[in-house]
Amino acid sequence: MSAPTLLQIVPTLAGGGVARATLEAAQAVIAAGGSAIVASPGGSLVPDLLRLRATHIELPASPHPLWGRLTLPGKLVSSLRDAKVDVIQARSPASGWVARALARRLGVRWIATLHRPFLASDLARRFVEGRQSRADAVIAVSQHVARDALERFPALQDRLEIITPGINFDRFDPAIVRADRLIRLAGELRVPDGSHLVLCPGRFGEDNGQKILVEAIGRLGREDVFCLLLGSTGATTPFEKELERTIEAAQLNGRVQIGPYVDDMPAAYMLADVVVSTGGARQGFSRALVEAQAMGRPVVAEDGGGAAETIRPDGVTGWLAPAGDPASLAEALQAALSLSIERRAELARTAQEHVRSTYSLAQSNQQLLALYHRLAGG
């Protein structure tokens, strides 16, 4: 099976699950003997991409999003004239718009990857989201996303595949995280000595349940608990400012803190006593919860979305709380924080076995390569 030349169009390479999935797909194609190109506005992971011997095409910023979508395909065609692209993969609704037009010009097939459910409320955004349903193949990252897609677009049945992201267990292995990494990161993140750390990795573009978590921390009423909302990229978003006001209004300054995007996530998980994913039905998947379980950490999620699928609930590997219910979320956090040493060790073993048997990066890459090959006409 010959590997294709894959072009991925992504909204950002500034960290996060989508960016990591982009790099992993590129690495899989290159390892199989193919070529990988990524078109994006750039970000902190571009050097990592280039180290894989992939090619990066920087997308120009456009002051008007619609004009950018209309003009980008033409610009990309000129950049890709000699690349002999075999298949295009879009990883967001906006990039799906570009991928469809570009695939037509290049005479190749394209894939829409659904990393989250269809969430748009206004007509224009719903139209852009709907364009993904016209792809030659559609990847859903979880059962939850697949159900949502089929409810809205039943005709996708024959073109939809569920390929859950895999995890690099060589990287997410507690045995290789040295104490000096933990000490350095704890200092950088200003984690108070002797505190129990609740870690919630995520992005701050919009509210994905972080306010519910802030209220739940308040309801815990424990001065020994420190909650770190991790994932700020430096440019403060409107929602990040709103979240800061929420923390201040709850009088939780010093107990809840917004922190930066961290590259050394294995060490961040090792610092945590419990890792949380919020968002309920808005969540398509939670790479953070899978990685945390690989590191042997208890996890908590709001029920109803793709994040919940990654957990064995009722304390087996973690806990689920009804979405939008801060009191129930506080109870789940309390259960995780109250584990005895023996029970925590037992949970860690079970969690590691669970994710290693379910979220293998090699298996995920195999499924992706088979799909690329099929669409490329191999």
C-alpha positions as CSV (number, residue, x, y, z in Angstrom):
1,M,0.0,0.0,0.0
2,S,1.7,3.2,-1.2
3,A,1.2,6.2,1.0
4,P,-0.3,9.4,-0.5
5,T,0.6,13.0,-0.4
6,L,-1.7,14.4,2.2
7,L,-2.7,18.1,2.5
8,Q,-4.3,19.1,5.8
9,I,-6.0,22.5,6.2
10,V,-6.3,23.5,9.9
11,P,-7.4,26.6,11.8
12,T,-4.3,26.8,13.9
13,L,-1.1,25.1,15.0
14,A,-1.0,26.9,18.3
15,G,-1.4,23.8,20.4
16,G,-4.5,21.9,21.4
17,G,-6.0,18.6,20.3
18,V,-6.7,19.5,16.7
19,A,-3.1,20.7,16.2
20,R,-1.7,17.5,17.8
21,A,-3.9,15.3,15.7
22,T,-2.7,17.2,12.6
23,L,1.0,16.4,13.5
24,E,0.2,12.8,14.3
25,A,-1.5,12.3,10.9
26,A,1.4,13.9,9.1
27,Q,3.9,11.7,10.9
28,A,1.9,8.6,10.1
29,V,1.9,9.4,6.3
30,I,5.6,10.3,6.3
31,A,6.5,7.1,8.2
32,A,4.5,5.1,5.6
33,G,6.5,6.7,2.8
34,G,4.2,9.5,1.7
35,S,4.4,13.2,2.0
36,A,2.6,15.6,4.3
37,I,1.6,19.2,3.8
38,V,-0.2,21.4,6.3
39,A,-1.8,24.7,5.5
40,S,-2.5,26.9,8.6
41,P,-2.2,30.4,9.9
42,G,0.8,29.1,11.9
43,G,1.4,28.6,15.6
44,S,3.8,27.2,18.2
45,L,3.8,23.7,16.8
46,V,5.1,24.7,13.3
47,P,8.7,23.8,14.3
48,D,7.5,20.4,15.5
49,L,5.8,19.8,12.2
50,L,8.9,20.8,10.2
51,R,11.0,18.4,12.3
52,L,8.8,15.6,10.9
53,R,10.0,16.7,7.4
54,A,6.5,17.9,6.6
55,T,5.8,21.1,4.6
56,H,4.0,24.1,6.1
57,I,2.1,26.6,4.0
58,E,1.2,29.7,6.0
59,L,-2.3,30.9,5.3
60,P,-2.6,34.7,5.0
61,A,-4.7,36.5,7.6
62,S,-7.8,38.0,6.1
63,P,-9.7,41.0,7.6
64,H,-12.9,39.5,6.2
65,P,-13.5,35.8,6.9
66,L,-15.8,35.2,3.9
67,W,-13.5,36.9,1.5
68,G,-10.6,34.8,2.8
69,R,-12.6,31.6,2.2
70,L,-13.4,32.7,-1.3
71,T,-9.8,33.7,-2.2
72,L,-7.7,31.1,-0.4
73,P,-8.3,28.2,-2.8
74,G,-6.8,30.1,-5.7
75,K,-3.8,31.1,-3.6
76,L,-3.3,27.6,-2.5
77,V,-3.5,26.1,-6.0
78,S,-0.5,28.2,-7.0
79,S,1.5,27.1,-3.9
80,L,0.6,23.4,-4.6
81,R,1.3,23.4,-8.3
82,D,4.2,20.9,-8.0
83,A,3.1,19.0,-4.9
84,K,0.9,16.4,-6.6
85,V,-1.6,16.3,-3.7
86,D,-3.6,13.0,-3.5
87,V,-6.1,13.8,-0.8
88,I,-7.1,16.8,1.3
89,Q,-8.2,16.7,4.9
90,A,-10.1,19.6,6.6
91,R,-10.2,19.9,10.3
92,S,-12.7,22.7,10.9
93,P,-15.9,24.0,9.3
94,A,-14.1,27.0,7.8
95,S,-11.2,24.9,6.4
96,G,-13.8,22.5,5.0
97,W,-15.1,25.4,2.8
98,V,-11.6,25.9,1.5
99,A,-10.9,22.2,1.1
100,R,-14.0,21.6,-1.0
101,A,-13.2,24.3,-3.5
102,L,-9.5,23.3,-3.6
103,A,-10.3,19.6,-4.2
104,R,-12.4,20.6,-7.2
105,R,-9.6,22.6,-8.7
106,L,-7.0,19.9,-8.1
107,G,-9.3,17.0,-9.1
108,V,-8.8,15.1,-5.8
109,R,-11.1,13.9,-3.0
110,W,-11.4,15.5,0.4
111,I,-12.2,14.5,4.0
112,A,-14.0,16.5,6.6
113,T,-13.0,15.7,10.1
114,L,-15.6,16.5,12.7
115,H,-13.8,17.2,16.0
116,R,-17.0,18.4,17.7
117,P,-20.8,18.3,17.1
118,F,-22.6,20.8,14.9
119,L,-23.1,23.8,17.2
120,A,-23.7,26.8,15.1
121,S,-26.8,28.8,16.0
122,D,-26.9,31.5,13.3
123,L,-27.7,30.8,9.6
124,A,-24.3,31.8,8.2
125,R,-22.4,29.5,10.5
126,R,-24.8,26.6,10.0
127,F,-24.3,27.0,6.3
128,V,-20.5,26.8,6.7
129,E,-20.8,23.8,9.0
130,G,-23.1,22.0,6.6
131,R,-20.5,22.2,3.8
132,Q,-18.6,19.4,5.7
133,S,-21.4,17.0,4.9
134,R,-20.5,17.2,1.2
135,A,-17.1,15.8,1.7
136,D,-16.1,12.5,-0.1
137,A,-15.5,11.0,3.4
138,V,-16.3,12.3,6.9
139,I,-14.4,11.3,10.1
140,A,-16.2,11.6,13.4
141,V,-13.8,11.5,16.4
142,S,-16.4,9.9,18.7
143,Q,-19.7,8.1,18.8
144,H,-21.3,11.3,20.1
145,V,-20.1,13.3,17.1
146,A,-21.2,10.5,14.7
147,R,-24.7,10.4,16.2
148,D,-25.0,14.2,15.9
149,A,-23.8,14.2,12.3
150,L,-26.2,11.4,11.2
151,E,-29.2,13.1,13.0
152,R,-28.6,16.2,10.9
153,F,-27.4,14.6,7.7
154,P,-28.7,11.0,7.3
155,A,-27.2,10.8,3.9
156,L,-23.8,10.6,5.5
157,Q,-24.3,7.0,6.5
158,D,-22.2,5.5,3.8
159,R,-19.4,8.2,4.0
160,L,-19.0,8.4,7.8
161,E,-16.2,6.7,9.7
162,I,-15.5,6.9,13.4
163,I,-11.8,7.2,14.0
164,T,-11.0,8.2,17.6
165,P,-7.7,10.0,18.2
166,G,-4.9,7.8,19.5
167,I,-2.4,8.6,22.2
168,N,1.4,8.3,22.0
169,F,2.0,6.1,25.1
170,D,5.8,6.5,24.8
171,R,5.3,10.1,25.7
172,F,2.4,9.7,28.2
173,D,4.1,7.3,30.5
174,P,4.5,8.3,34.2
175,A,7.7,6.2,34.5
176,I,9.6,8.6,32.3
177,V,8.6,11.9,34.0
178,R,11.5,12.9,36.3
179,A,11.1,14.9,39.5
180,D,13.0,17.9,38.1
181,R,10.3,18.3,35.4
182,L,7.6,18.4,38.0
183,I,9.5,20.9,40.2
184,R,10.2,23.2,37.3
185,L,6.6,23.2,35.9
186,A,5.1,23.6,39.4
187,G,7.2,26.7,39.8
188,E,6.3,28.1,36.3
189,L,2.6,27.6,37.0
190,R,2.8,28.9,40.5
191,V,1.1,25.9,42.1
192,P,0.9,26.5,45.8
193,D,2.9,24.0,48.0
194,G,0.7,21.4,49.7
195,S,-2.4,22.1,47.6
196,H,-4.6,19.5,45.8
197,L,-4.5,20.4,42.1
198,V,-7.6,20.2,40.0
199,L,-6.4,20.6,36.3
200,C,-8.7,21.6,33.5
201,P,-6.9,21.9,30.1
202,G,-8.7,23.6,27.3
203,R,-9.0,26.6,25.1
204,F,-10.6,29.9,25.9
205,G,-12.3,30.9,22.7
206,E,-15.7,30.3,24.1
207,D,-17.4,29.0,27.2
208,N,-17.1,25.2,27.3
209,G,-18.3,24.8,30.9
210,Q,-15.4,26.5,32.6
211,K,-17.7,28.8,34.5
212,I,-19.5,25.7,35.9
213,L,-16.2,24.4,37.1
214,V,-15.4,27.7,38.9
215,E,-18.7,27.5,40.7
216,A,-18.1,23.9,41.6
217,I,-14.7,24.8,43.1
218,G,-16.5,27.4,45.2
219,R,-19.0,24.8,46.4
220,L,-16.2,22.5,47.5
221,G,-15.3,25.1,50.1
222,R,-11.8,23.7,50.5
223,E,-8.9,26.0,51.0
224,D,-6.5,23.2,50.2
225,V,-7.7,22.9,46.6
226,F,-6.1,24.8,43.7
227,C,-7.8,24.8,40.3
228,L,-5.7,25.5,37.2
229,L,-7.5,26.3,33.9
230,L,-4.7,25.6,31.5
231,G,-4.5,26.6,27.9
232,S,-4.2,30.4,27.4
233,T,-2.2,31.3,24.3
234,G,-1.2,34.7,25.4
235,A,-3.6,36.8,23.4
236,T,-6.4,37.3,25.9
237,T,-9.8,36.4,24.3
238,P,-13.1,38.1,25.3
239,F,-14.2,34.9,27.0
240,E,-10.9,34.7,29.0
241,K,-11.6,38.2,30.3
242,E,-15.1,37.1,31.2
243,L,-13.8,34.0,33.0
244,E,-11.4,36.2,35.0
245,R,-14.3,38.3,36.1
246,T,-16.2,35.2,37.1
247,I,-13.3,34.0,39.3
248,E,-13.1,37.4,40.9
249,A,-16.8,37.6,41.5
250,A,-16.7,34.2,43.2
251,Q,-13.9,35.4,45.4
252,L,-11.7,32.6,44.2
253,N,-8.6,34.5,43.3
254,G,-5.6,32.5,44.5
255,R,-7.7,29.3,44.4
256,V,-8.6,29.3,40.7
257,Q,-6.1,30.5,38.1
258,I,-5.9,30.7,34.3
259,G,-2.6,29.3,33.1
260,P,-0.8,29.2,29.7
261,Y,-0.6,26.5,27.1
262,V,1.9,24.0,28.3
263,D,4.0,21.8,26.0
264,D,5.0,19.4,28.8
265,M,1.6,18.0,29.5
266,P,2.8,14.7,30.9
267,A,4.4,16.6,33.8
268,A,1.2,18.7,34.1
269,Y,-0.9,15.6,34.6
270,M,1.6,14.2,37.1
271,L,1.1,17.4,39.2
272,A,-2.7,17.0,39.2
273,D,-4.8,15.2,41.8
274,V,-7.7,15.1,39.3
275,V,-8.1,16.2,35.7
276,V,-11.4,17.7,34.5
277,S,-13.1,18.1,31.2
278,T,-16.2,20.4,31.0
279,G,-18.6,21.1,28.2
280,G,-21.1,18.3,28.2
281,A,-22.7,17.7,24.8
282,R,-20.5,20.4,23.2
283,Q,-17.5,18.2,23.6
284,G,-16.6,16.0,20.7
285,F,-13.8,14.2,22.4
286,S,-11.3,14.8,25.2
287,R,-7.7,14.0,24.4
288,A,-6.8,15.5,27.8
289,L,-8.9,12.8,29.7
290,V,-7.3,10.0,27.7
291,E,-3.8,11.4,28.3
292,A,-4.5,11.9,32.0
293,Q,-5.7,8.3,32.4
294,A,-2.6,7.1,30.6
295,M,-0.7,9.0,33.3
296,G,-2.8,7.2,36.0
297,R,-4.8,10.2,37.1
298,P,-8.5,10.2,38.2
299,V,-10.7,12.1,35.8
300,V,-14.0,13.9,35.9
301,A,-16.2,15.0,33.0
302,E,-19.7,16.5,32.4
303,D,-21.9,13.8,30.9
304,G,-23.5,13.9,27.5
305,G,-20.6,14.4,25.1
306,G,-17.6,12.7,23.6
307,A,-15.5,13.3,26.7
308,A,-17.8,11.0,28.7
309,E,-17.1,8.1,26.3
310,T,-13.4,8.1,27.4
311,I,-14.2,7.3,31.0
312,R,-15.2,4.2,32.9
313,P,-17.5,5.9,35.3
314,D,-18.6,5.4,39.0
315,G,-15.0,5.6,40.2
316,V,-13.6,2.8,37.9
317,T,-11.4,5.3,36.1
318,G,-13.3,8.5,36.9
319,W,-16.7,10.2,37.5
320,L,-19.4,11.8,35.4
321,A,-21.6,14.7,36.5
322,P,-24.7,15.9,34.8
323,A,-23.9,18.8,32.4
324,G,-24.5,22.3,33.8
325,D,-24.8,21.1,37.4
326,P,-22.1,22.6,39.6
327,A,-23.3,20.8,42.8
328,S,-22.9,17.4,41.1
329,L,-19.6,18.4,39.6
330,A,-18.4,19.4,43.1
331,E,-19.4,16.0,44.4
332,A,-17.5,14.2,41.7
333,L,-14.4,16.3,42.4
334,Q,-14.7,15.6,46.1
335,A,-14.9,11.8,45.4
336,A,-11.8,12.0,43.3
337,L,-9.9,14.1,45.8
338,S,-10.9,11.8,48.7
339,L,-9.3,8.6,47.3
340,S,-7.1,6.7,49.6
341,I,-3.5,5.9,48.5
342,E,-4.5,2.3,47.9
343,R,-7.6,3.1,45.9
344,R,-5.8,5.8,43.9
345,A,-3.1,3.2,42.9
346,E,-5.8,0.7,41.9
347,L,-7.6,3.3,39.8
348,A,-4.3,4.3,38.1
349,R,-3.7,0.7,37.0
350,T,-7.2,0.3,35.7
351,A,-7.1,3.7,33.9
352,Q,-3.8,2.9,32.1
353,E,-5.1,-0.5,31.0
354,H,-8.3,1.0,29.8
355,V,-6.8,3.7,27.5
356,R,-4.0,1.5,26.3
357,S,-6.5,-1.1,25.0
358,T,-8.8,1.5,23.5
359,Y,-6.8,4.6,22.3
360,S,-3.8,3.2,20.5
361,L,-2.1,5.7,18.2
362,A,-0.9,2.9,15.9
363,Q,-4.5,1.6,15.4
364,S,-5.8,5.2,14.8
365,N,-3.0,5.8,12.2
366,Q,-3.8,2.5,10.5
367,Q,-7.4,3.5,10.0
368,L,-6.4,6.9,8.7
369,L,-3.9,5.5,6.3
370,A,-6.4,3.0,4.9
371,L,-8.9,5.9,4.3
372,Y,-6.3,8.1,2.7
373,H,-5.3,5.2,0.4
374,R,-8.9,4.4,-0.6
375,L,-9.7,8.1,-1.4
376,A,-6.4,8.5,-3.3
377,G,-7.5,5.7,-5.6
378,G,-4.7,3.3,-4.4
